Each structure stands twice: as structure tokens, then as C-alpha cells.
Amino acid sequence: MSGPDAFRCGHLAIVGRPNVGKSTLLNRLVGQKISIVSRKAQTTRHRITGVLTRPGEQFVFVDTPGFQMRHRNALHRLMNRSVSQALAGVDLVLLVVEAGRFTEDDARILAMVPPATPALLVINKIDRLADKKRLLPFIAEMDRRHPFAAIVPVSAASGDGLERLLEAAARHLPVAAPLYGEDDLTDRSERFLAAEFLREKLFRRLGQELPYGMTVEIERFEQEGTLRRIHAAIIVDKPAHKAIVIGRGGEQLKAIASDARRDLERLFGGKVFLETWVKVRSGWADDERSLRGLGYE
């Protein structure tokens, strides 16, 4: 199949250092929240695939964890491996940076892009740039630094510039049949999304006290018509962490579960019964076998 009417489909890796807005960008692009977000760095721990299908083209976005330069436990090693694997087999790399800021960590991630793979620079958070006059010199600086396929300023939070981003990215999609159905948004299961949405609420409510010492394991996921019954264990590293998650009289855990349930009901379009409890599993973040059992690749 060739010619102007040929369907185009390709994989695009969204990469960048922690907290530059990769997950917010993915959610905006696919038009649905599938990747969790918080103000804390390192919120994304898994590689998430998001799918956007438009007339004549399908974008398969791969949202990656922020590449870890300073942390070296088993969890961070698996996260970095996930980034490297994503870069190895895509048609286009979207390198996300903050407007007006390009750090040594950004440069290290750019250096990881395979020479034969085109890279598009996404300058995010332009709405937060206090001095808008800095944007053009910053674009010129980035253009001198690397032969980017395109440089597109955007605000993932507001959606500004995303159509220009898609138009620039579409030029690098190969002619190929679609990989997913027209209405598919992700290749991740509802079970996986339930764990992620609950973990997001933990980050948002407890990020100051327990920023990275917790994860979520879905022990049972059952569907009865439009009702989903989800039984989730929150895994923490120390007994003292368990008390923090539960809170006085169980109020903290109840609030976290309620927030997650509301988001899941919006996502699934039906009622959700969510039962949560807390388990102590010391050293879980530095035990690769345990991490694989929790779904980390």
C-alpha cells in the first residue's frame, strides 16, 4: 500500500527526565487519563502505551518513566531499562523538556537516542515561562544542539500546541496497517490501571511523608456486569509507613480509596467496589524478583 491515501501507523517514545510532564502529555494526546500524574518526580514507574487513531493514521505513544541518574536500587534499574528498551524499537522519539531549561540530565537522555531514529523536541510548560521572550532564543539554542526533526513548544496542561505536535510527528509514521482498534486507548489491562490510579492517590496524599516507599498489588479483580470488584494491597517498606497510610482511625486510607474509586468509575463507566488494605514488605524496591511479581518489567 502506498500513495497519499496509505494508512500510517508507528511507535513514538515519550522520554525525558522526571517531572517534565510526559504523562500529562500522553493523557492529553489520547484524550483520556491512562497514565497517572502528580507533582512528585518519579510518579510513572511503568512503560505505558497510549493509542490515538485519526483518519489515515494511528499514533502508538510509549510513555516511559523519567530516567534515573542518581538512584540505583532495583526499582530504578528496571525503570531505566524500560526507557532504554522503549528507545530501541520506535519510529520517532519525543524528547520532552521544560521551557527555558535544558539540563545535563536532558543532555544525557538525548545522547541515548539511537542515531538512526529521528527525535522531535517537545518544549513543554510554555504557559509557565514567566518571560515569553526567552522562548525563541531557547528554541535557537536547541536547534544548534541537535538536528531535531522538529521543535514544537506546547503546554500539555492546556493542550496548546498539541495539534502542531501531531502534525509534525505524523510525517515520521511509516506506511503500515493499524495495530489497535479505532476505539482502543491503551494496551494496558483494567487491572493494571486500577493499581496505577490507586498509587496516584497515594502519591498525592502522602507524597511529603512517603514519596517513593509504596506500591500497589491488585490481589483480585472481578467483573459482574458493569460492577467491578477490586481488592488491592498497598505495599509499604516499614511498619511505621503502614500507620501513615492508614491514618488516625483509618481516615487516610478511606480517603485514598474513595478518591481512587471515583476516578476508576469515570474511567470504566460503571460502579466500582474497591477494598484496600496495607501490607509491610521490607526491601520490596530493591528485590528484582519481588518487583517482577508486582508487574515491573
LUMKOL-761048 format. One record per residue (C-alpha): x, z, y. Coordinates in pm, 1 decimal, m for minus. Each point is the difference from the previous one (the first is absolute). Layout:
REM LUMKOL-761048
         xx         zz         yy
          X          Z          Y
...
REM end
This chain:
REM LUMKOL-761048
         xx         zz         yy
        0.0        0.0        0.0
      143.9      m94.1      337.1
     m100.9     m116.3      345.0
     m173.5      171.4      291.1
     m288.8      124.8     m216.1
      224.4      168.7     m257.8
      m66.6      368.3      m57.8
      286.6      230.5       87.8
       74.9      339.0     m150.6
      305.7      222.1       18.9
      146.2      349.7       m8.1
      109.6      174.2      319.6
      195.7      326.5       m6.3
      m65.5      239.5      287.3
      320.3      201.6       45.8
      149.3      234.3      256.3
      127.0      350.8       50.2
     m243.3      290.8      m33.3
     m282.1       39.4      250.7
       15.7     m341.4      171.7
     m362.8      m77.4      m88.8
       26.9     m205.4     m318.8
     m307.1      149.6     m167.0
     m210.6      m23.1      315.5
      102.9     m365.4       25.7
     m100.3      m70.2     m360.9
     m339.0      165.6       44.2
      m67.2     m203.2      313.5
      103.6     m325.4     m162.4
     m225.8       37.7     m303.6
     m284.0      153.6      202.4
      m33.1      311.5     m217.2
      185.6      326.9      m39.1
      193.2      m29.3     m327.7
      330.7      159.5      102.1
        2.4      358.0      125.3
      135.7       89.6      342.3
      104.4      311.4      187.8
      233.1       85.2      284.8
      251.1      132.1     m249.5
      282.2     m225.5     m113.5
       17.3      m79.7     m373.3
     m377.8       12.2      m47.6
        9.0     m320.3     m207.1
      173.0       62.3     m332.1
     m127.9     m291.3     m207.2
        9.3     m374.9       31.7
     m352.8     m107.1       97.7
     m130.3     m356.1      m24.8
     m258.4     m116.0      252.0
     m175.6     m335.7      m19.8
     m139.5     m210.0      283.7
     m175.8     m324.1      m90.5
      m97.3     m251.3      268.3
     m108.2     m364.0      m22.0
      289.3     m186.3     m160.0
      238.1      296.4      m27.7
       56.3      331.1     m167.9
      248.0      263.4      120.1
      120.7      252.7     m256.3
      156.4      278.1      206.6
      226.7      258.1     m162.6
       17.3      323.4      201.3
      313.1      192.2      m90.4
      114.6      358.8       56.2
      225.4       51.8      299.4
      355.8      m47.2     m120.8
      175.6      336.1      m33.7
      352.8       12.4      142.1
       57.4      374.1       m8.8
     m201.2      144.9     m289.4
      132.9      m29.3     m351.5
     m232.5      171.9     m249.7
     m164.0     m190.9     m286.6
     m317.4      m65.9      199.2
      192.7     m165.7      282.9
      212.3     m201.5     m244.3
     m317.0     m139.8     m156.2
     m143.0      m75.3      344.5
      315.1     m189.7      100.8
       m2.9     m189.1     m328.6
     m357.8     m101.8       75.0
      111.3     m148.8      333.5
      287.9     m190.5     m160.7
     m225.8     m141.3     m270.7
     m256.8     m110.5      255.4
      263.5     m189.2      197.6
      124.6     m182.3     m308.7
     m305.6     m208.5      m77.2
     m191.5      m86.7      316.9
      m48.9     m311.5      208.1
       30.2      174.1      336.5
      119.8      337.3      126.5
     m180.2      170.3      288.3
      250.5      240.6      154.6
     m190.2      251.5      211.0
      179.4      174.0      288.9
     m116.5      203.4      296.7
      m22.2     m173.0      335.8
      319.5       50.8      199.3
      181.8      177.6     m282.6
      233.9     m144.2     m262.8
      203.2      263.5     m182.8
      285.1       m1.5     m247.5
     m255.4       62.2     m273.3
     m193.9     m309.9      110.3
      324.1     m199.4      m18.5
       72.6      125.8     m352.3
     m345.0     m105.1     m119.6
       38.5     m342.3      162.4
      330.1      m39.7     m185.9
     m186.5       49.5     m329.8
     m213.2     m312.0       51.6
      120.2     m273.4     m239.6
      171.5     m278.6      198.5
     m232.1     m266.6     m142.0
     m319.4      189.3       91.3
     m142.4      m59.6      348.3
      m58.3      315.5      204.0
     m258.7       41.0      273.0
       53.4      281.7      250.2
     m311.7      200.5       80.2
       48.1      201.6      318.6
     m263.1      270.3      m38.3
     m141.5      262.8      236.9
       15.3     m222.0      309.5
     m291.2      206.3      133.5
      230.9      302.8       12.8
      278.1     m172.4      192.6
       m4.3      174.2      338.3
      194.3     m272.8      180.3
     m144.9     m335.6     m107.3
      285.8     m179.4      175.8
      228.3      117.0     m281.5
     m179.1     m213.6     m257.6
      144.1     m342.3       89.7
      364.7      119.9       10.9
      m57.3      177.5     m331.3
     m136.6     m320.7     m156.1
      303.0     m190.5      129.7
      232.8      263.5     m145.3
     m169.8      m25.9     m339.5
       17.2     m379.2       10.4
      377.8       19.4       47.8
       36.5      252.0     m281.3
     m155.9     m206.5     m281.3
     m153.0     m347.2      m52.3
     m351.7      134.3      m48.5
     m267.3     m247.0     m108.5
     m206.3      138.0      289.1
      m18.4      308.3      219.8
     m351.4      130.2       60.0
      m87.2      303.3      217.0
     m307.7      184.3     m130.2
     m192.7      323.1       13.3
     m112.1       81.2     m351.9
     m208.8      284.0      141.8
     m210.9     m225.7      223.4
       35.3     m330.3     m185.1
      163.0     m174.3      294.8
      219.9     m290.6     m109.9
     m101.8        0.4     m366.1
     m152.3     m347.5        9.1
      327.4     m136.2      140.2
      181.8      185.8     m276.9
     m217.9     m157.6     m270.1
       42.6     m346.6      148.3
      378.9       41.0        0.1
        3.4      140.3     m352.6
     m229.5     m270.9     m139.2
      266.1     m264.0       69.5
      212.3      156.9     m275.1
     m264.5       20.5     m271.4
       76.6     m239.3     m286.1
     m260.7     m240.4     m132.8
     m149.8      195.2     m288.9
     m332.2      103.8     m150.2
     m140.2      337.9      105.0
      115.6      296.7     m207.5
     m301.7      219.6       74.6
     m371.8      m39.0       43.4
     m142.1      m73.4      342.6
     m133.3      354.7       42.5
      299.0      185.1     m148.4
      181.5      229.0      243.3
      261.0      160.7     m225.0
      131.9        3.0     m354.8
       m2.2      379.5       m6.7
     m262.6      184.8     m204.9
     m266.1      231.4      140.2
      174.9      282.8     m185.2
      322.6      m70.4      192.1
     m182.7      m25.7      333.5
     m174.1      331.6      m61.8
      336.3      173.0      m46.9
      140.2     m161.5      312.5
     m295.5       87.8      221.9
       16.0      362.0     m110.8
      375.1        7.3       63.0
      m58.0     m136.8      350.2
     m226.5      293.7       83.2
      264.9      239.9     m129.2
      255.5     m160.3      232.4
     m231.3       11.1      297.4
     m105.8      362.8      m41.9
      321.3      149.3     m138.2
      272.6     m230.4      128.0
      156.2      267.9      215.9
       17.8      251.2     m284.3
       43.2     m220.6     m307.6
      104.0     m345.3      116.1
      139.0     m139.7     m324.1
      m29.8      263.7     m273.5
     m332.7     m112.7     m146.1
     m156.9     m286.6     m190.8
     m329.7      m72.7     m178.3
      m83.2      m71.5     m363.9
     m344.5     m130.1      m98.3
      m77.7      165.9     m332.5
     m344.6     m154.9      m51.3
     m182.5     m286.6      169.7
     m350.1      m81.1     m124.5
     m265.1     m231.9      136.4
     m372.7       38.2      m59.4
     m176.3     m283.0      180.7
      106.3       33.2      364.0
      107.8      364.9      m45.6
      370.2       66.6      m58.6
      115.9      332.6     m142.7
      362.7       64.5       89.2
      203.1      296.6     m124.0
      327.8       30.4      189.5
      297.3      234.3      m29.0
      211.7       60.8      308.7
      359.9       49.9     m115.9
      225.9      228.7      203.3
      357.5      115.1      m50.7
      m29.2      377.4       52.5
     m260.4      276.6      m47.3
        8.6       70.6      374.7
     m101.5     m362.8       62.4
     m306.3       46.6     m218.6
     m125.4      277.9      224.1
       48.4     m218.0      309.2
     m199.1     m288.7     m149.0
     m285.0      226.2     m110.1
      m13.5      196.1      324.9
     m183.4      322.1       69.5
     m308.5       21.1     m219.5
       59.6     m354.8     m119.4
     m102.9     m142.7      338.4
      301.5     m228.6       42.6
      m40.2     m167.8     m338.6
     m373.4      m36.4       55.1
       54.6     m173.9      334.8
      265.9     m233.4     m145.5
     m228.8     m100.0     m287.3
     m296.5      m56.0      233.5
      203.9     m227.3      227.8
      124.1     m201.5     m298.6
     m346.3      m25.3     m155.2
     m149.3     m144.9      318.9
      271.3     m267.1       20.1
      m39.3      m86.4     m368.5
     m376.3      m36.5       33.9
       53.8     m247.0      283.8
      258.5     m188.3     m205.7
     m200.3      m13.4     m324.3
     m344.1      m37.8      156.7
     m153.3      279.0     m209.2
      m13.2      373.1      m59.8
      315.3      182.0     m106.8
       27.6      336.2     m175.2
      354.9      121.3       62.7
      132.8      309.4     m174.2
      348.3      117.8      100.5
      237.7      274.6     m105.1
      368.2       80.6       56.4
      280.1        9.3     m256.8
      360.5      114.4       39.6
      254.4     m237.2     m155.9
      345.6      101.8      118.1
      247.6     m280.8       62.8
     m255.9     m279.7      m42.3
      153.5     m209.8      283.8
      342.5       m6.2     m167.4
     m113.5      m68.3     m356.1
      m20.3     m374.8      m61.9
     m191.9       39.1     m325.8
     m257.1      222.5      170.2
      m25.0     m244.8      290.7
      m72.8     m290.3     m233.4
     m273.8      207.2     m160.4
     m148.2       42.4      348.2
       m6.5     m376.8       54.5
      321.7      m48.2      194.4
      172.3     m324.7      m94.9
REM end
